[in-house]
Structures are given as structure tokens and as C-alpha cells.
Amino acid sequence: MTDKEWQDTKMATLYELRLIFANGEKSEYTKEEIVELLDKIAMAKDQQ
């Protein structure tokens, strides 16, 4: 993976997190909830 591809992937993941939080029903998340969301994203990326 090139540096450009790595940067694009990182930014896409951050944007995905932003959308999850912005469109979520909650305005505050616990650390456990954030970790769970990160785990779900990581597992989904592994399956692609």
C-alpha cells in the first residue's frame, strides 16, 4: 500500500466514524460504546 493509499484509507475511516456519530441518535457515547463501534468498523474492513 502506498503512502497515498494509506492516507486515503485513514481519512475514509475517520469520515465513516464522523457519520456514525453525527447521524446517531445519541449526543454522548461511553468509552465502551466507542470501542464497540471501532471494533465493528475494523471487522467490516477485514471482510472487504
RAHUWO-V142060 format. One record per run of one state. SS is the DSSP state (2 for helix, 1 for strand, 0 for the rest). FROM is the first residue (numbers start at 1). LEN is the number of residues. If there is no record, write none. Layout:
<<SS FROM LEN> <SS FROM LEN>>
This chain:
<<0 1 2> <2 3 21> <0 24 7> <2 31 16> <0 47 2>>
